Amino acid sequence: MRRITNPKHPNVDQVGTDVEWEGELHRITDVGGGCFKLVRLRDGYGQNVEIYKVNRHR
């Protein structure tokens, strides 16, 4: 997977990992500022979610 973001971001190592968010499996595809871009694996729906909310539920 190609990383779009600057590799100096502290959470860049989490890009490409699968997380459970809102009861469904999502993949982190990008990170920037204070948000992750999550893409739902079931249908490809993308949404931006704040990093601390995702990491708090892991």
Buried (B, 14 or more C-beta within 10 A) or exposed (E): EEEEBEEEBEBBEBBEEEBEBEEEEBBBBBBBEEBBBBBBEEEEEEEEBEBEEBEEEE
